[in-house]
Amino acid sequence: MAFSCYRNVVESLSTPRTDPWDIMLTWIGTNYWSIGKMYKHGFLWVATAEDANIYKIKQDGTILDVFSQPAIVGFPLSRGLAMDINGFLWVIDSWADKVFKLKQDGTILNSFASPDTNTHGIGFDNNGFLWVTERVSDKIYKLKQDGTILNSFASADESPYGIVADNNGFLWFYEDNTFKIHKINQRGIDVAAPIAIPGDGTDLTIDNNGFLWIADPMDSKIYKLKQDGTILNSFASPAASPQGLAIA
């Protein structure tokens, strides 16, 4: 065990990264955070605007289940989706500026006010903290699961939308200014060149193999990408205008 840890540290130190924080995240991700992989089975969850539903689908688009999004003042407008390690869905409602915790049948377990207005993306890291984007003031927030704000910083670009953390603790977010995906550390610093995406995007997620999935509301499609932006697969969304996307 000691040799394994030493080897991982040496390998991390031999990478081109020079930021000590990035090196630490890489090592921790290899040895601890990757435990989060055991909770992901590969099913996708998609929130669609046309019919205000949330769908559970296979990675080929086959529909497995569907339920209505939580309605606020009769107009549900769920955007970002996230799944925690206990299998609960978390939904950002951009109309009411609220965050909902749901069972997988749509039952509301809890809700609290979003950290800001115009919030759009929501994602978890493997320490159980929530990350939320705000697309007008261009901010990213770190929250406890009760809504307590722990930190915030300016987005690396304008109009951040979907956000997700990978198993190494790095954050990936889509921004609607230049239509690219950014990879940043938890202080908001880019650690790789932004990648262009096909079409328009909103929310994104990442699977256990490191592949990115992104929802395209304009063409009503779901894309699977390599981390360099190469398209591996795409299929039609279960309904028009997919807004939120999560994997579990």
N, C-alpha and C positions, 0 to 999 in steps of 0.2 A: 504493500500500500504506500509506504514512504517513498519507494523508488518510483512508483507510478505518478505520485504527486510531483516529485522532483522532475520527472521527465516532462510532464505537462507544463510546468513552469518554464523549463528550458525551451520547449517548443514555442510557447507563447512569446518568450523574450526574443526568439529568433525571427518572429514575424516582422513585417515592415512597420507595424504600429510603434509609435514612440511615446504616445500618451500613456502614462502609468495607469490611469483610470481604465483605458481601453484594454490594456494588458491584464489588469485584474479581472475585468468582466469576462474576458475570454477564458481565463483559467477557472473562474467560478462556474461559468456556464458549462465547461467540460466536466467538472467534478460534482456539481450540485444541482444547478437549475435544470439540467437535462432530465431530471426525474419527472418533470412536467409532461414529458412525452407519453407516459403511460396512460394519461387521461384522454388522449386524442385518438379517436377511432376512424377519423376520416370523413365523417358526415358533415356536410355544409348546411348552414342555416342562412336563409336569405329573407330580408325584409323588403317587400315591394310596395311602391307607392300607388300603383294603379288600383289594387284591390285592398290595400291596407292589411295585408296578411304577412305572417312569417312562415316560411316553408322549411322543412327539413328534407334535404335531398342527398342522393348519392353523388359521387364525383363525375358521373356521366349525365347528371341532370334529372335522373329518375326521382319523382316525388314520393317521399315516404310518409309525410305528415304535414298538416297545415293547421294554423289557428289564427284568429284575429289579433292584430296588434292592440296593445292597451290604448283605449280611447280617452282622450282628454277634451272636454267641451265639444264632444261629438266629432272631432277632427283629428284622428291619429296621424302623426307625421314622424314615425320612427326613422332614425337615420342609422347611426352606428349600432352594431351588434358586437357582443363579446360573450365568451363562455368561460366560466371559472372552472377550477379543477374539481369542484363538486358537482358539475353538470348543470349549474343554473345559468340561464341566459340573462344578460344585462343589456338594456336597451336605452339609447338616448332618444328622447322626444324633443325635436327641434322646435315644435310649435309651442309646447308648454314649458320648455327649458327644465325638464325633469329627467332623472335617471330611474329606471325601473329594474327590479330584480324579479325574474319570472321562473316558474317551473317550466319544464319542457312541454307542458300542455297549455301554456299561456296564463296560468294562474299567477296573479300578482302577489309577491311575497313582501315586497318593501319598495319604497320610493323615497327620493329626496331631491331637493333642488339642484340643478346643474351649477357648477362653479361660476358660470358666466352665461350671458345670453348668446344666442347663435352657436351653441355647441353642436358638434356634428359627429366626431369620431369618439369611440371608446374602445379600450383594450386593456388586457391584464398583462402584468409581468408575472414571473414564476414565484415572486414573493407575495403575490396576492394583492398588489397595489393596482389601482385603476389609473389609466392615463386617458385624458380627455382633451380634444382639440376644440378651439374656438376660432371660427373662420373669418371674423370681421376684425377683431383686434390682433389676430394672428398669434395666438398664445397656445401653449401646451401646459396642461395641469397634471400634477400627480396627486391622487386622492387616496384616503382610506376608504374602506367599503361602506362607511357611514356618511360619506360625503365630505369629511374633513380634508381641507386643502393642506398638503404637505409641502408643495413646491410648485412653482410655475416659471416659465421662461418664454422668451420670444421664439416663435417658429423660425426655422432656417429659411423659410420662404413664405410668401403670402398665401392666404386661404388654405390652411391645412384642413383636410377632411378626415378620411379614415386613418386609424392608427393601430398598430399591433406591436407586441414585443416578441423577439425571437428567443430561443432557448439559451442564447448567450447574453441576454439582457439588453441587447440593442433594440432601439425603437425604429420602426419603419412607418412612414406616413405618406399619404398621397396629398399633393397640393394642386389646387385648381387654378394656379396662376400660369405656370409653364407646363402643366399636365405631366408632372414627373413624380416619381417615388424617391423619397429621401431615406437614407439610413443614418441615424444619429445615435450618439451616446446619450446617457440620461442627464446630461447637462445641456443638451441641445446642439451639440457640435457635429457637423457632418463627418462621417468616418469613411465614406465612399462617395464616388461621383453619382449624382442623381441619375436615375434611369427613366427613359421615356416609356410611355405605355401606349397600347393600341386604343384608339378611340378616347372617350371621356371616361372618367372614373368617379367613384365616391368612396366606398369603403373597401378595405382590403384585409386579408388575413394571411397567415403563414402556416404551413403544415409541418409535420415532424421531419420531413425530408428537406426542409428549407425552401420549398417551392412557394411562390407567392400566388395568391388568388385575389382577383380584383373584380368588383361589380361595375359594369358599364351601363348607366341608366339611359343613355341616349340610344344605344343599339339594343338594349335589353339583353345583354350577354354577360356571361361569366367567363373570365380568362384564367388560365393557369400559366404562370411564367417562371422561367429561371430568374435568378437574382441579377442577371445582366439584362433582363428585359425580353429575352427570347421567348416567343409564344410556344407553349407545349401543347395546349389544347384550348378549346372554347366550345361553349354550347349555349343554347337559348335559356334565358332566365325563366323560372316557372311562371312568372307574370311580368307585365311590363314595368319598366323603371325600377330595377333593383337598387336599393339605397344602402341597406346594411348587409354585412357578410361576416360570418364567423365559422370556425371549424371546431369540431369536437370528436 
